[in-house]
Amino acid sequence: MLLLIVEDDIDLAAAILDFLELEDIRSDHTDNGETALSLIRQHPYDVIVLDINLPRVSGLEICSVIRNEGNDVPVLMLTAMDTLKDKITGFEKGADDYLIKPFDMEELIIRCRVLAKRRSGQVTQMSVGPLVYKLENDAFYRDGKAIKISPIGMRILEVLMRASPSIVPREKLINDVWGDDAPDSNSLKVHLFNLRKQLDAGFSPKLLHTIPGKGIVLREESSL
């Protein structure tokens, strides 16, 4: 696991980091919301342990921002506020779990291990450059314009968006989209051909790319 600990109580943060080290769990730490957002955008964390009351940008704001950006990393909120109203607010902003201060370190580890096995279901949309996938109405938009895509094409795009900016090998893409009912090799080529016309024809920059010998990637040309 790779965790991000966002906690401005230095003593508590130090205690968490020491315990994680004993458990051989890698972690980064920051004490403010602005740096947290920067780190989240740079690294593929398995779980974010997020204090609510932070300087500059609150934990609730961080959670809301990353969900709107399409980041589905699980978030464990740390808070001293334990009312039902407080918890509901956190869940509405995109939190996946709550841990009330003070807490037992072993419970923190157990909850993180459970969360790390899944992605958050709190995401409302995903985006790669000018391409946006709104999960609530199952629709794709490029530069604000709705794009009509087949069900298989939508599944291909979802897999590529979740992996972006990483390359997805063809075998993995086929398995993630079709599972055990894998079609002949030409089917993926046909779907990718159609997706390129729908996503990139008349638009700039190009988003859908084939990397010879490696696989398929969805990202802007400038990041290739």
Z-matrix of the N, CA and C atoms (Angstrom, degrees):
N
C 1 1.467
C 2 1.527 1 110.70
N 3 1.316 2 113.99 1 146.98
C 4 1.460 3 121.08 2 170.64
C 5 1.526 4 106.56 3 -123.16
N 6 1.319 5 116.35 4 116.37
C 7 1.455 6 121.96 5 -176.92
C 8 1.520 7 110.99 6 -109.10
N 9 1.323 8 115.96 7 152.48
C 10 1.452 9 121.87 8 167.79
C 11 1.521 10 107.50 9 -113.98
N 12 1.328 11 116.41 10 122.05
C 13 1.458 12 122.42 11 177.68
C 14 1.522 13 107.85 12 -101.99
N 15 1.333 14 116.58 13 117.71
C 16 1.459 15 121.54 14 179.18
C 17 1.520 16 107.16 15 -113.97
N 18 1.325 17 115.93 16 99.42
C 19 1.472 18 121.78 17 -172.44
C 20 1.520 19 108.87 18 -151.29
N 21 1.340 20 117.09 19 125.53
C 22 1.464 21 119.78 20 -177.94
C 23 1.525 22 113.28 21 -93.56
N 24 1.326 23 118.03 22 -5.48
C 25 1.465 24 121.47 23 171.39
C 26 1.533 25 106.90 24 -80.40
N 27 1.323 26 116.57 25 103.39
C 28 1.459 27 121.28 26 -172.25
C 29 1.523 28 112.06 27 -60.74
N 30 1.328 29 117.03 28 -40.94
C 31 1.474 30 119.72 29 -179.70
C 32 1.527 31 111.19 30 -64.42
N 33 1.328 32 116.45 31 -44.90
C 34 1.461 33 119.91 32 179.17
C 35 1.523 34 110.35 33 -65.34
N 36 1.321 35 117.24 34 -42.82
C 37 1.460 36 120.59 35 179.49
C 38 1.527 37 110.92 36 -60.55
N 39 1.326 38 116.48 37 -42.71
C 40 1.462 39 120.67 38 179.76
C 41 1.517 40 110.99 39 -62.61
N 42 1.342 41 115.74 40 -40.86
C 43 1.463 42 119.96 41 179.68
C 44 1.535 43 110.72 42 -64.51
N 45 1.338 44 116.77 43 -41.72
C 46 1.469 45 120.75 44 178.92
C 47 1.524 46 110.39 45 -64.05
N 48 1.320 47 116.63 46 -46.11
C 49 1.466 48 120.82 47 -178.32
C 50 1.524 49 111.61 48 -63.52
N 51 1.329 50 116.94 49 -39.45
C 52 1.473 51 120.51 50 177.75
C 53 1.519 52 110.83 51 -63.91
N 54 1.336 53 116.39 52 -41.81
C 55 1.463 54 119.98 53 -179.12
C 56 1.530 55 110.60 54 -67.84
N 57 1.324 56 116.50 55 -39.99
C 58 1.463 57 119.74 56 178.16
C 59 1.529 58 110.92 57 -63.05
N 60 1.317 59 115.98 58 -38.14
C 61 1.468 60 119.71 59 178.57
C 62 1.519 61 110.97 60 -63.60
N 63 1.324 62 116.72 61 -39.83
C 64 1.465 63 120.53 62 177.27
C 65 1.528 64 111.43 63 -62.59
N 66 1.340 65 116.29 64 -30.29
C 67 1.464 66 121.82 65 -179.89
C 68 1.534 67 112.23 66 -89.58
N 69 1.338 68 116.06 67 6.03
C 70 1.475 69 121.87 68 -178.55
C 71 1.525 70 112.13 69 58.56
N 72 1.332 71 115.74 70 38.40
C 73 1.459 72 121.67 71 177.38
C 74 1.522 73 108.62 72 -107.41
N 75 1.326 74 116.30 73 125.67
C 76 1.461 75 120.81 74 179.95
C 77 1.532 76 110.00 75 -75.72
N 78 1.322 77 115.90 76 146.58
C 79 1.462 78 118.40 77 -179.31
C 80 1.525 79 111.21 78 -156.93
N 81 1.333 80 114.81 79 151.29
C 82 1.458 81 123.11 80 169.08
C 83 1.517 82 107.21 81 -111.87
N 84 1.332 83 115.56 82 159.30
C 85 1.469 84 119.00 83 -179.79
C 86 1.520 85 110.38 84 -140.27
N 87 1.318 86 115.50 85 141.41
C 88 1.455 87 121.59 86 168.95
C 89 1.521 88 108.57 87 -143.31
N 90 1.323 89 116.15 88 156.48
C 91 1.465 90 119.73 89 -177.66
C 92 1.518 91 112.85 90 -109.44
N 93 1.349 92 117.94 91 9.53
C 94 1.458 93 119.14 92 179.24
C 95 1.524 94 111.39 93 -143.62
N 96 1.327 95 114.97 94 157.91
C 97 1.451 96 121.00 95 -173.53
C 98 1.513 97 115.04 96 -70.82
N 99 1.330 98 117.79 97 -34.86
C 100 1.464 99 119.97 98 -178.69
C 101 1.525 100 111.10 99 -63.57
N 102 1.327 101 115.80 100 -47.00
C 103 1.463 102 119.41 101 178.74
C 104 1.515 103 110.76 102 -65.79
N 105 1.332 104 116.74 103 -35.79
C 106 1.466 105 120.48 104 178.56
C 107 1.525 106 110.89 105 -58.55
N 108 1.324 107 117.07 106 -46.76
C 109 1.465 108 120.64 107 179.58
C 110 1.528 109 111.20 108 -61.15
N 111 1.320 110 116.31 109 -40.90
C 112 1.467 111 120.45 110 178.71
C 113 1.525 112 110.97 111 -62.40
N 114 1.336 113 117.17 112 -44.96
C 115 1.462 114 121.28 113 -179.77
C 116 1.527 115 111.58 114 -65.41
N 117 1.332 116 116.50 115 -41.10
C 118 1.465 117 120.89 116 -178.99
C 119 1.523 118 110.65 117 -62.25
N 120 1.323 119 116.25 118 -36.05
C 121 1.464 120 120.24 119 -179.93
C 122 1.527 121 112.64 120 -75.27
N 123 1.328 122 116.87 121 -16.52
C 124 1.460 123 120.79 122 -177.30
C 125 1.524 124 114.04 123 -99.79
N 126 1.343 125 117.56 124 -25.09
C 127 1.463 126 119.77 125 -170.45
C 128 1.527 127 111.72 126 -127.75
N 129 1.346 128 117.32 127 145.01
C 130 1.472 129 121.90 128 179.67
C 131 1.531 130 111.59 129 -87.18
N 132 1.324 131 116.98 130 74.59
C 133 1.460 132 120.58 131 -178.09
C 134 1.529 133 111.41 132 -68.23
N 135 1.324 134 115.23 133 149.49
C 136 1.465 135 120.69 134 176.35
C 137 1.515 136 111.10 135 -85.02
N 138 1.337 137 116.65 136 -33.60
C 139 1.474 138 122.27 137 178.30
C 140 1.532 139 107.59 138 -150.09
N 141 1.327 140 115.54 139 143.30
C 142 1.462 141 121.13 140 171.27
C 143 1.516 142 108.27 141 -110.89
N 144 1.318 143 117.00 142 122.33
C 145 1.469 144 122.91 143 175.04
C 146 1.514 145 105.85 144 -97.71
N 147 1.329 146 116.59 145 112.22
C 148 1.460 147 121.54 146 -162.92
C 149 1.528 148 112.34 147 -125.36
N 150 1.332 149 116.00 148 116.81
C 151 1.462 150 120.46 149 173.38
C 152 1.523 151 108.90 150 -72.81
N 153 1.304 152 117.61 151 145.73
C 154 1.462 153 120.45 152 -179.68
C 155 1.522 154 111.56 153 -77.12
N 156 1.331 155 116.56 154 -48.55
C 157 1.463 156 120.45 155 -175.26
C 158 1.526 157 110.51 156 -88.76
N 159 1.320 158 115.30 157 98.95
C 160 1.462 159 121.98 158 -177.76
C 161 1.521 160 110.26 159 -126.84
N 162 1.330 161 116.86 160 151.95
C 163 1.467 162 118.87 161 174.24
C 164 1.520 163 111.25 162 -72.60
N 165 1.335 164 116.21 163 152.89
C 166 1.467 165 125.35 164 175.74
C 167 1.521 166 112.62 165 74.35
N 168 1.341 167 117.59 166 -64.34
C 169 1.464 168 121.14 167 178.59
C 170 1.520 169 107.86 168 -131.65
N 171 1.328 170 117.97 169 124.17
C 172 1.461 171 120.79 170 -176.82
C 173 1.521 172 111.96 171 -71.42
N 174 1.332 173 115.55 172 162.29
C 175 1.452 174 120.39 173 177.27
C 176 1.520 175 112.41 174 -60.19
N 177 1.329 176 116.71 175 -37.80
C 178 1.465 177 120.48 176 178.80
C 179 1.526 178 110.87 177 -64.89
N 180 1.329 179 116.18 178 -40.15
C 181 1.466 180 120.04 179 178.19
C 182 1.524 181 111.33 180 -65.15
N 183 1.342 182 115.98 181 -42.22
C 184 1.462 183 120.59 182 178.14
C 185 1.517 184 110.17 183 -58.06
N 186 1.313 185 115.65 184 -47.55
C 187 1.463 186 121.14 185 -178.09
C 188 1.522 187 110.61 186 -61.07
N 189 1.306 188 116.65 187 -44.31
C 190 1.461 189 120.86 188 179.97
C 191 1.522 190 111.56 189 -63.61
N 192 1.326 191 116.82 190 -42.61
C 193 1.465 192 121.43 191 -178.49
C 194 1.524 193 111.51 192 -63.51
N 195 1.334 194 117.11 193 -48.44
C 196 1.467 195 118.74 194 -175.91
C 197 1.524 196 111.46 195 -68.76
N 198 1.329 197 117.77 196 -31.06
C 199 1.467 198 119.45 197 176.47
C 200 1.525 199 110.49 198 -68.76
N 201 1.314 200 116.77 199 -39.81
C 202 1.460 201 120.00 200 178.07
C 203 1.522 202 111.52 201 -67.43
N 204 1.332 203 116.49 202 -25.65
C 205 1.458 204 121.00 203 177.48
C 206 1.528 205 112.08 204 -83.26
N 207 1.337 206 116.41 205 -6.34
C 208 1.457 207 120.13 206 178.22
C 209 1.511 208 114.73 207 91.68
N 210 1.331 209 117.49 208 9.88
C 211 1.467 210 120.21 209 179.54
C 212 1.527 211 109.20 210 -79.29
N 213 1.348 212 116.21 211 121.93
C 214 1.464 213 119.69 212 -176.87
C 215 1.523 214 113.12 213 -106.09
N 216 1.344 215 117.36 214 24.55
C 217 1.458 216 120.05 215 175.81
C 218 1.540 217 108.91 216 -65.43
N 219 1.338 218 118.56 217 135.27
C 220 1.465 219 120.27 218 178.85
C 221 1.533 220 111.66 219 -64.33
N 222 1.327 221 116.32 220 141.24
C 223 1.468 222 122.10 221 -178.84
C 224 1.521 223 109.90 222 -120.72
N 225 1.333 224 115.51 223 125.07
C 226 1.464 225 122.61 224 174.40
C 227 1.516 226 107.21 225 -106.46
N 228 1.325 227 116.47 226 114.67
C 229 1.459 228 121.79 227 -179.19
C 230 1.530 229 110.93 228 -83.86
N 231 1.332 230 115.19 229 134.82
C 232 1.458 231 121.47 230 171.93
C 233 1.519 232 107.81 231 -106.42
N 234 1.317 233 117.33 232 128.59
C 235 1.456 234 119.82 233 -178.04
C 236 1.518 235 111.36 234 -156.17
N 237 1.330 236 115.23 235 153.47
C 238 1.467 237 120.97 236 173.50
C 239 1.528 238 109.83 237 -93.30
N 240 1.333 239 116.09 238 -6.68
C 241 1.463 240 120.86 239 -179.06
C 242 1.528 241 108.92 240 -92.03
N 243 1.323 242 116.49 241 118.28
C 244 1.460 243 119.44 242 -172.54
C 245 1.521 244 114.42 243 -118.92
N 246 1.344 245 116.81 244 18.74
C 247 1.466 246 117.83 245 178.06
C 248 1.525 247 109.95 246 -77.39
N 249 1.312 248 115.63 247 157.57
C 250 1.453 249 120.80 248 178.73
C 251 1.529 250 110.58 249 -60.49
N 252 1.330 251 117.25 250 -38.74
C 253 1.456 252 121.84 251 -179.64
C 254 1.529 253 110.52 252 -61.14
N 255 1.351 254 116.20 253 -42.18
C 256 1.470 255 120.42 254 179.39
C 257 1.525 256 110.79 255 -63.06
N 258 1.323 257 116.32 256 -42.47
C 259 1.456 258 120.23 257 -179.56
C 260 1.528 259 111.49 258 -66.34
N 261 1.323 260 116.09 259 -41.84
C 262 1.466 261 119.88 260 178.98
C 263 1.523 262 110.22 261 -60.69
N 264 1.339 263 116.70 262 -41.81
C 265 1.465 264 120.91 263 178.21
C 266 1.518 265 110.83 264 -59.63
N 267 1.329 266 116.36 265 -44.71
C 268 1.458 267 120.94 266 179.49
C 269 1.519 268 112.51 267 -62.31
N 270 1.322 269 116.36 268 -44.53
C 271 1.468 270 120.00 269 179.42
C 272 1.525 271 110.85 270 -65.22
N 273 1.337 272 116.90 271 -36.81
C 274 1.460 273 120.05 272 178.94
C 275 1.525 274 111.36 273 -65.66
N 276 1.330 275 116.84 274 -29.65
C 277 1.464 276 121.11 275 178.99
C 278 1.530 277 112.18 276 -81.66
N 279 1.355 278 117.36 277 -12.11
C 280 1.453 279 119.44 278 175.98
C 281 1.510 280 116.51 279 119.64
N 282 1.341 281 118.00 280 8.77
C 283 1.463 282 120.18 281 177.07
C 284 1.525 283 110.13 282 -70.94
N 285 1.342 284 116.24 283 153.20
C 286 1.464 285 121.51 284 179.36
C 287 1.518 286 112.63 285 -106.75
N 288 1.337 287 116.54 286 -24.41
C 289 1.458 288 119.82 287 -178.11
C 290 1.525 289 108.31 288 -157.06
N 291 1.335 290 115.58 289 161.38
C 292 1.455 291 122.52 290 -179.38
C 293 1.523 292 110.03 291 -126.78
N 294 1.319 293 116.59 292 144.20
C 295 1.460 294 121.78 293 171.99
C 296 1.526 295 106.94 294 -135.25
N 297 1.323 296 115.37 295 121.19
C 298 1.464 297 121.27 296 -175.18
C 299 1.527 298 110.59 297 -86.70
N 300 1.337 299 116.32 298 131.97
C 301 1.462 300 121.86 299 175.48
C 302 1.526 301 109.69 300 -78.30
N 303 1.333 302 117.58 301 142.58
C 304 1.467 303 128.25 302 -7.72
C 305 1.532 304 110.34 303 -75.59
N 306 1.330 305 116.81 304 154.19
C 307 1.457 306 120.95 305 -177.25
C 308 1.523 307 110.02 306 -135.69
N 309 1.316 308 114.78 307 163.45
C 310 1.463 309 121.06 308 177.88
C 311 1.527 310 108.83 309 -86.55
N 312 1.316 311 116.82 310 134.35
C 313 1.468 312 120.74 311 -177.22
C 314 1.524 313 112.02 312 -61.02
N 315 1.304 314 117.13 313 -35.18
C 316 1.460 315 119.45 314 179.99
C 317 1.532 316 110.87 315 -65.38
N 318 1.337 317 115.93 316 -35.74
C 319 1.460 318 118.75 317 177.28
C 320 1.523 319 110.30 318 -66.84
N 321 1.327 320 117.08 319 -38.20
C 322 1.467 321 120.34 320 176.54
C 323 1.525 322 110.40 321 -58.02
N 324 1.336 323 117.08 322 -46.19
C 325 1.458 324 121.61 323 -178.74
C 326 1.524 325 110.94 324 -63.48
N 327 1.323 326 116.26 325 -44.22
C 328 1.470 327 120.29 326 -179.36
C 329 1.521 328 110.72 327 -60.75
N 330 1.330 329 116.43 328 -45.64
C 331 1.468 330 119.86 329 -179.30
C 332 1.530 331 111.15 330 -64.92
N 333 1.325 332 117.02 331 -38.85
C 334 1.464 333 120.34 332 178.69
C 335 1.526 334 111.38 333 -65.52
N 336 1.323 335 116.50 334 -40.49
C 337 1.472 336 119.51 335 179.61
C 338 1.529 337 110.79 336 -63.51
N 339 1.315 338 116.57 337 -39.32
C 340 1.468 339 120.65 338 178.85
C 341 1.527 340 110.18 339 -66.71
N 342 1.327 341 116.58 340 -46.96
C 343 1.463 342 120.40 341 -178.63
C 344 1.524 343 112.07 342 -63.79
N 345 1.337 344 116.46 343 -35.16
C 346 1.466 345 120.78 344 -176.56
C 347 1.527 346 112.48 345 -65.55
N 348 1.328 347 116.98 346 -16.98
C 349 1.467 348 120.55 347 -178.65
C 350 1.523 349 112.71 348 -83.52
N 351 1.335 350 116.49 349 -3.97
C 352 1.464 351 118.30 350 -179.16
C 353 1.521 352 109.86 351 -142.25
N 354 1.321 353 115.65 352 166.64
C 355 1.448 354 120.99 353 173.62
C 356 1.514 355 108.36 354 -101.57
N 357 1.296 356 115.97 355 157.00
C 358 1.450 357 119.92 356 -177.12
C 359 1.528 358 111.89 357 -69.09
N 360 1.310 359 115.12 358 143.78
C 361 1.458 360 120.29 359 174.88
C 362 1.517 361 111.77 360 -96.41
N 363 1.337 362 116.52 361 12.07
C 364 1.454 363 121.05 362 -174.89
C 365 1.526 364 113.75 363 -91.32
N 366 1.327 365 117.02 364 -4.25
C 367 1.453 366 119.73 365 -177.72
C 368 1.527 367 110.81 366 -69.91
N 369 1.317 368 117.22 367 135.39
C 370 1.467 369 121.53 368 178.07
C 371 1.521 370 111.75 369 -102.59
N 372 1.333 371 116.54 370 -24.23
C 373 1.455 372 118.63 371 177.43
C 374 1.525 373 109.66 372 -156.89
N 375 1.341 374 115.46 373 157.80
C 376 1.458 375 122.36 374 174.52
C 377 1.516 376 107.72 375 -124.37
N 378 1.323 377 116.45 376 153.21
C 379 1.454 378 119.02 377 179.29
C 380 1.511 379 110.87 378 -146.48
N 381 1.324 380 115.54 379 146.44
C 382 1.459 381 124.07 380 171.23
C 383 1.515 382 105.77 381 -133.54
N 384 1.327 383 117.09 382 106.67
C 385 1.455 384 120.44 383 -175.32
C 386 1.520 385 110.63 384 56.22
N 387 1.319 386 118.99 385 -126.61
C 388 1.464 387 122.05 386 -178.31
C 389 1.526 388 114.28 387 -83.28
N 390 1.345 389 116.82 388 0.03
C 391 1.461 390 120.33 389 -179.94
C 392 1.527 391 110.29 390 -93.90
N 393 1.318 392 116.43 391 127.58
C 394 1.469 393 122.14 392 -178.86
C 395 1.522 394 109.46 393 -125.30
N 396 1.335 395 115.25 394 133.78
C 397 1.456 396 121.65 395 175.40
C 398 1.521 397 107.67 396 -114.45
N 399 1.323 398 117.61 397 111.46
C 400 1.461 399 122.41 398 178.95
C 401 1.518 400 108.72 399 -93.21
N 402 1.345 401 115.23 400 108.08
C 403 1.455 402 120.17 401 -174.30
C 404 1.521 403 112.53 402 -68.01
N 405 1.327 404 116.51 403 -29.75
C 406 1.464 405 119.30 404 -175.19
C 407 1.528 406 112.81 405 -64.04
N 408 1.342 407 117.01 406 -32.51
C 409 1.466 408 118.98 407 176.54
C 410 1.522 409 112.40 408 -118.92
N 411 1.368 410 115.73 409 11.02
C 412 1.461 411 121.95 410 174.01
C 413 1.523 412 111.03 411 54.11
N 414 1.339 413 116.12 412 51.19
C 415 1.455 414 120.31 413 -176.18
C 416 1.524 415 111.08 414 -134.66
N 417 1.339 416 115.97 415 147.13
C 418 1.454 417 122.58 416 179.14
C 419 1.535 418 109.61 417 -108.72
N 420 1.347 419 115.29 418 144.14
C 421 1.456 420 121.32 419 179.39
C 422 1.526 421 109.35 420 -135.87
N 423 1.319 422 116.69 421 139.03
C 424 1.465 423 121.21 422 172.60
C 425 1.515 424 108.10 423 -123.00
N 426 1.335 425 115.94 424 123.21
C 427 1.465 426 121.41 425 -176.42
C 428 1.523 427 110.65 426 54.05
N 429 1.326 428 115.97 427 35.65
C 430 1.458 429 121.16 428 178.03
C 431 1.511 430 114.97 429 82.53
N 432 1.342 431 117.39 430 -3.56
C 433 1.461 432 121.55 431 -178.35
C 434 1.527 433 110.29 432 -99.15
N 435 1.327 434 116.93 433 128.81
C 436 1.463 435 121.14 434 179.93
C 437 1.522 436 110.61 435 -64.81
N 438 1.332 437 115.94 436 139.46
C 439 1.463 438 121.92 437 -179.98
C 440 1.522 439 108.54 438 -119.10
N 441 1.320 440 116.53 439 127.14
C 442 1.461 441 120.57 440 178.54
C 443 1.518 442 109.42 441 -86.28
N 444 1.334 443 116.24 442 120.99
C 445 1.462 444 122.07 443 -175.32
C 446 1.524 445 109.02 444 -132.77
N 447 1.331 446 116.67 445 143.53
C 448 1.462 447 121.24 446 179.48
C 449 1.525 448 110.59 447 -66.81
N 450 1.340 449 118.71 448 159.69
C 451 1.471 450 121.02 449 178.75
C 452 1.526 451 113.30 450 -55.64
N 453 1.338 452 117.74 451 -42.42
C 454 1.468 453 119.66 452 178.28
C 455 1.519 454 110.26 453 -67.76
N 456 1.324 455 116.71 454 -40.01
C 457 1.461 456 120.19 455 177.20
C 458 1.516 457 111.57 456 -60.76
N 459 1.322 458 117.21 457 -38.83
C 460 1.460 459 121.18 458 178.06
C 461 1.515 460 111.06 459 -64.16
N 462 1.329 461 116.28 460 -40.33
C 463 1.460 462 120.16 461 179.43
C 464 1.533 463 110.61 462 -66.22
N 465 1.324 464 116.83 463 -40.63
C 466 1.469 465 120.76 464 177.68
C 467 1.532 466 109.78 465 -61.03
N 468 1.338 467 115.79 466 -46.38
C 469 1.454 468 119.61 467 -179.62
C 470 1.523 469 112.17 468 -63.13
N 471 1.327 470 116.81 469 -39.63
C 472 1.463 471 119.55 470 179.24
C 473 1.526 472 110.65 471 -61.42
N 474 1.331 473 117.19 472 -44.95
C 475 1.463 474 120.71 473 178.94
C 476 1.531 475 110.60 474 -61.13
N 477 1.332 476 116.47 475 -44.42
C 478 1.464 477 120.58 476 -178.91
C 479 1.526 478 111.83 477 -67.78
N 480 1.342 479 116.93 478 -36.53
C 481 1.467 480 120.19 479 -179.81
C 482 1.522 481 110.86 480 -68.80
N 483 1.325 482 116.67 481 -40.08
C 484 1.464 483 119.35 482 179.39
C 485 1.521 484 111.42 483 -65.58
N 486 1.320 485 116.52 484 -29.81
C 487 1.466 486 120.48 485 -178.62
C 488 1.526 487 112.48 486 -87.95
N 489 1.327 488 117.59 487 -23.66
C 490 1.461 489 122.05 488 -174.15
C 491 1.534 490 111.92 489 -54.35
N 492 1.330 491 117.05 490 138.55
C 493 1.469 492 129.45 491 9.83
C 494 1.536 493 113.92 492 -92.75
N 495 1.327 494 117.79 493 16.71
C 496 1.463 495 120.33 494 -179.44
C 497 1.526 496 111.10 495 -77.91
N 498 1.319 497 115.50 496 154.34
C 499 1.460 498 122.46 497 177.32
C 500 1.525 499 109.62 498 -81.41
N 501 1.316 500 116.96 499 137.75
C 502 1.458 501 122.01 500 177.30
C 503 1.534 502 108.48 501 -105.96
N 504 1.333 503 118.59 502 116.95
C 505 1.476 504 119.80 503 176.97
C 506 1.526 505 110.97 504 -57.76
N 507 1.324 506 116.82 505 147.69
C 508 1.461 507 120.73 506 -178.20
C 509 1.529 508 111.90 507 -56.01
N 510 1.338 509 116.78 508 -42.06
C 511 1.466 510 120.71 509 -177.93
C 512 1.525 511 110.94 510 -61.76
N 513 1.333 512 116.09 511 -41.76
C 514 1.466 513 119.81 512 179.80
C 515 1.516 514 110.79 513 -68.46
N 516 1.325 515 116.50 514 -40.05
C 517 1.459 516 120.12 515 179.65
C 518 1.521 517 110.64 516 -62.31
N 519 1.326 518 116.54 517 -44.84
C 520 1.468 519 120.85 518 178.31
C 521 1.523 520 110.80 519 -61.56
N 522 1.329 521 116.58 520 -43.20
C 523 1.467 522 120.61 521 -178.94
C 524 1.525 523 111.44 522 -66.40
N 525 1.345 524 117.30 523 -41.48
C 526 1.466 525 120.96 524 -178.56
C 527 1.525 526 111.87 525 -68.95
N 528 1.323 527 116.67 526 -31.07
C 529 1.465 528 120.24 527 -176.94
C 530 1.525 529 111.92 528 -86.92
N 531 1.340 530 116.83 529 -45.10
C 532 1.464 531 120.42 530 -173.54
C 533 1.532 532 114.06 531 -108.46
N 534 1.328 533 117.99 532 -15.55
C 535 1.457 534 119.93 533 -178.74
C 536 1.515 535 111.89 534 63.23
N 537 1.324 536 115.93 535 -133.55
C 538 1.472 537 120.92 536 -178.64
C 539 1.524 538 113.08 537 -74.68
N 540 1.339 539 116.91 538 -12.12
C 541 1.468 540 120.27 539 -178.96
C 542 1.524 541 110.91 540 -97.42
N 543 1.329 542 116.45 541 45.71
C 544 1.462 543 120.99 542 -177.08
C 545 1.523 544 111.01 543 -61.83
N 546 1.337 545 117.86 544 132.68
C 547 1.469 546 121.91 545 179.75
C 548 1.526 547 110.12 546 -82.40
N 549 1.325 548 116.14 547 -176.17
C 550 1.469 549 119.19 548 175.31
C 551 1.528 550 109.11 549 -70.52
N 552 1.316 551 116.16 550 162.82
C 553 1.462 552 121.83 551 -172.29
C 554 1.526 553 113.49 552 -60.64
N 555 1.319 554 117.58 553 -25.00
C 556 1.463 555 120.41 554 -177.89
C 557 1.530 556 112.97 555 -73.73
N 558 1.339 557 117.20 556 -22.99
C 559 1.470 558 119.94 557 -176.94
C 560 1.524 559 111.74 558 -61.83
N 561 1.332 560 116.88 559 -45.27
C 562 1.459 561 119.51 560 179.11
C 563 1.523 562 110.52 561 -62.45
N 564 1.318 563 117.53 562 -41.02
C 565 1.468 564 121.08 563 179.16
C 566 1.524 565 111.06 564 -59.61
N 567 1.329 566 115.64 565 -42.92
C 568 1.464 567 119.99 566 -179.73
C 569 1.521 568 110.99 567 -64.10
N 570 1.329 569 116.58 568 -46.17
C 571 1.467 570 120.16 569 -179.83
C 572 1.523 571 111.20 570 -63.56
N 573 1.328 572 117.52 571 -40.57
C 574 1.463 573 120.69 572 178.56
C 575 1.526 574 110.99 573 -65.82
N 576 1.326 575 116.76 574 -38.22
C 577 1.476 576 121.35 575 177.26
C 578 1.531 577 110.05 576 -60.00
N 579 1.337 578 115.71 577 -46.39
C 580 1.466 579 119.96 578 179.57
C 581 1.525 580 111.79 579 -66.11
N 582 1.341 581 116.88 580 -39.70
C 583 1.461 582 120.23 581 179.54
C 584 1.524 583 111.58 582 -63.65
N 585 1.320 584 116.57 583 -38.38
C 586 1.470 585 119.27 584 178.83
C 587 1.531 586 110.64 585 -61.54
N 588 1.328 587 116.76 586 -40.80
C 589 1.461 588 120.13 587 178.66
C 590 1.532 589 110.51 588 -64.92
N 591 1.336 590 115.99 589 -41.61
C 592 1.460 591 119.73 590 -176.80
C 593 1.525 592 112.69 591 -73.65
N 594 1.333 593 117.53 592 -35.78
C 595 1.460 594 121.52 593 -175.46
C 596 1.520 595 113.50 594 -88.47
N 597 1.331 596 116.66 595 -40.44
C 598 1.459 597 120.11 596 -166.59
C 599 1.522 598 115.65 597 -111.75
N 600 1.333 599 118.67 598 -18.83
C 601 1.461 600 120.62 599 -179.14
C 602 1.527 601 110.03 600 -64.70
N 603 1.324 602 115.85 601 119.05
C 604 1.457 603 119.71 602 179.35
C 605 1.510 604 114.10 603 83.79
N 606 1.337 605 116.86 604 1.96
C 607 1.463 606 120.51 605 -179.92
C 608 1.525 607 110.60 606 -119.18
N 609 1.311 608 115.42 607 158.50
C 610 1.463 609 121.98 608 173.14
C 611 1.528 610 107.58 609 -144.97
N 612 1.344 611 118.42 610 138.02
C 613 1.461 612 128.63 611 2.91
C 614 1.530 613 111.73 612 -81.00
N 615 1.341 614 116.16 613 167.24
C 616 1.452 615 121.48 614 174.91
C 617 1.527 616 108.96 615 -71.71
N 618 1.330 617 116.18 616 145.15
C 619 1.463 618 120.75 617 -175.81
C 620 1.527 619 114.13 618 -113.49
N 621 1.323 620 117.16 619 -37.82
C 622 1.465 621 120.77 620 -173.41
C 623 1.531 622 109.94 621 -96.98
N 624 1.349 623 115.94 622 121.68
C 625 1.459 624 119.90 623 -173.66
C 626 1.529 625 111.23 624 -133.31
N 627 1.311 626 115.20 625 144.06
C 628 1.460 627 122.05 626 171.08
C 629 1.523 628 107.75 627 -101.34
N 630 1.327 629 116.75 628 124.92
C 631 1.456 630 121.76 629 178.07
C 632 1.528 631 107.32 630 -102.98
N 633 1.336 632 118.01 631 107.35
C 634 1.475 633 121.03 632 -175.17
C 635 1.525 634 112.77 633 -51.18
N 636 1.337 635 114.96 634 129.91
C 637 1.454 636 120.91 635 177.64
C 638 1.516 637 114.63 636 78.29
N 639 1.335 638 117.83 637 -3.63
C 640 1.472 639 120.14 638 -177.06
C 641 1.527 640 113.01 639 -122.43
N 642 1.325 641 116.93 640 -47.23
C 643 1.459 642 118.09 641 -179.85
C 644 1.511 643 112.96 642 147.49
N 645 1.332 644 115.85 643 -149.68
C 646 1.460 645 123.42 644 -174.96
C 647 1.522 646 108.83 645 -116.88
N 648 1.331 647 115.38 646 143.19
C 649 1.465 648 118.93 647 178.69
C 650 1.524 649 109.86 648 -140.54
N 651 1.319 650 115.46 649 146.02
C 652 1.460 651 122.09 650 176.32
C 653 1.520 652 107.33 651 -114.76
N 654 1.315 653 116.52 652 106.24
C 655 1.452 654 121.92 653 177.10
C 656 1.522 655 109.14 654 -168.15
N 657 1.319 656 116.28 655 164.10
C 658 1.453 657 120.23 656 -178.86
C 659 1.515 658 110.36 657 -70.39
N 660 1.320 659 116.33 658 149.37
C 661 1.471 660 121.73 659 -176.00
C 662 1.515 661 112.00 660 -57.00
N 663 1.309 662 117.49 661 -35.08
C 664 1.463 663 121.19 662 -176.55
C 665 1.513 664 112.53 663 -63.84
N 666 1.379 665 117.26 664 -19.58
C 667 1.465 666 120.78 665 -177.32
C 668 1.516 667 112.17 666 -99.72
N 669 1.350 668 117.55 667 4.97
C 670 1.463 669 120.48 668 -179.95
C 671 1.526 670 110.86 669 -75.10
